[in-house]
Amino acid sequence: MQNWRQATPMERAQWERWVNFYEKPVTEAIVKLQTAAVIAADTQTFLTARKLTLSTGPVFTVEDSEATQNALRVYNTIGRIVLGVHSWKYGIRLAQGDLDVLAPPDMPEEQWQGDRLGAIPLIIYAIAVGGLVVAGLWAGSEMLKSSAEKDYTHYKKSILQADKAIMKQPAEVRADWIRRRKDFEKIEQETKETTGVLTEIFGAKGGAMIAAAVAVVVALIAMRFAPKGSES
């Protein structure tokens, strides 16, 4: 595209370093988050169906679902931006030690506005002029990773608290939960086999690197959090 020049060695090195961060640490945090959120949501369904409540509060709420959906939306939007840069749809620039992504000045706004991110601190979004798709990729990605790790830890703690409380219930409830927990452990194992990420919610050991296909998996699993009857 005539609006772009070749990136300098410094720009290319910074971009490749950031992409590695997104594809590995950020992706691992997001996979752990969505896996824990799936199990937390299903745990809450189990509790609600049996009219059980925890002194520590619900395991998973509507607000938790919305927050998880938003994290996955941001992650997948960044993934589209990465593909856009690699296909020369977008360009990059170094700005105050961080990376900006821009659309070319002659590209109609409707062709790139779908990749703009929403109102998340430390990420600046294009409003009108200049085709700025996203500013501050490092800062925004660090925040996304940190938030995902925090929520994963919260869900894991809540799930284990529920596990402890349910195992004090009558035998029939315990038996149902043990069967359900096996399903959860299967989800963890399947996640590891598919993405290389071990969530360790129930104390499993081991680990591996992330598979390249993980972004697609996360996008698909995000559908689980869509409200019933909503359009995809």
Residue pairs with C-beta under 8 A, 6 or more apart in sequence:
1 88
1 104
3 91
3 104
3 105
3 106
4 88
4 91
4 104
7 15
7 92
10 94
11 92
11 93
11 94
14 94
14 99
15 85
15 92
15 99
18 99
18 137
18 138
18 141
19 82
21 138
21 141
22 78
22 79
22 82
22 137
22 141
23 210
23 212
24 209
24 210
25 145
26 75
26 141
26 144
26 145
26 148
27 75
27 195
27 197
27 210
27 214
27 215
27 218
28 197
28 210
29 144
29 145
29 148
29 149
29 152
30 71
30 72
30 75
30 144
30 148
30 218
31 191
31 195
31 197
31 199
31 210
31 214
31 217
31 218
32 148
32 149
32 152
32 197
32 199
33 68
33 71
33 148
33 149
33 151
33 152
33 155
34 68
34 72
34 218
34 221
34 222
35 187
35 188
35 191
35 197
35 199
35 201
36 151
36 152
36 155
36 156
36 159
36 199
36 201
37 60
37 64
37 65
37 68
37 151
37 155
37 225
38 187
38 221
38 224
39 155
39 159
39 184
39 187
39 188
39 201
40 59
40 60
40 64
40 155
40 158
40 159
41 60
41 64
41 65
41 224
41 225
42 180
42 183
42 184
43 59
43 60
43 158
43 159
43 162
43 184
44 58
44 59
44 60
44 61
46 166
46 176
46 177
46 180
47 53
47 54
47 58
47 59
47 162
47 166
50 169
50 173
52 165
52 166
52 169
52 173
54 158
54 161
54 162
54 165
56 158
56 161
57 158
59 155
59 158
59 159
59 161
59 162
60 155
60 158
64 151
64 155
65 225
67 151
68 151
68 225
69 222
69 225
69 226
70 118
71 144
71 147
71 148
71 151
72 218
72 219
72 221
72 222
72 225
73 118
73 222
74 117
74 118
74 120
74 140
74 144
75 144
75 215
75 218
76 215
76 218
76 219
76 222
77 115
77 116
77 117
78 117
78 134
78 137
78 140
78 141
78 144
79 215
79 219
80 115
81 90
81 101
81 115
81 133
81 134
83 89
84 90
84 101
84 112
84 115
84 133
85 91
85 92
85 101
89 103
89 112
90 101
90 102
90 103
90 112
90 115
90 133
91 101
91 102
91 103
91 104
92 99
92 100
92 101
92 102
93 99
93 100
93 102
94 100
95 135
95 136
97 138
98 135
98 136
98 137
98 138
98 139
99 136
99 137
99 138
100 132
100 134
100 135
100 136
100 137
101 132
101 133
101 134
101 135
101 137
102 130
102 131
102 132
102 133
103 111
103 112
103 131
103 132
103 133
104 131
105 130
105 131
107 131
109 131
112 131
112 133
113 126
115 133
115 134
116 125
116 126
116 133
116 134
117 123
117 125
117 134
117 140
118 125
119 125
120 140
120 143
120 144
121 143
122 136
122 139
122 140
122 143
123 134
123 135
123 136
123 139
123 140
123 143
124 132
124 134
124 135
124 136
125 132
125 134
125 135
126 132
126 133
126 134
134 140
152 199
156 199
156 201
159 201
160 201
160 202
163 177
163 181
163 202
166 173
166 174
166 177
167 174
167 177
169 177
181 202
184 201
184 202
185 202
185 204
188 198
188 199
188 200
188 201
188 202
188 204
189 204
191 197
191 198
191 199
192 198
192 199
192 206
192 208
194 211
194 213
194 214
194 217
195 210
195 211
195 213
195 214
195 217
196 208
196 209
196 210
196 211
196 214
197 207
197 208
197 210
197 214
198 204
198 206
198 207
198 208
223 232
226 232
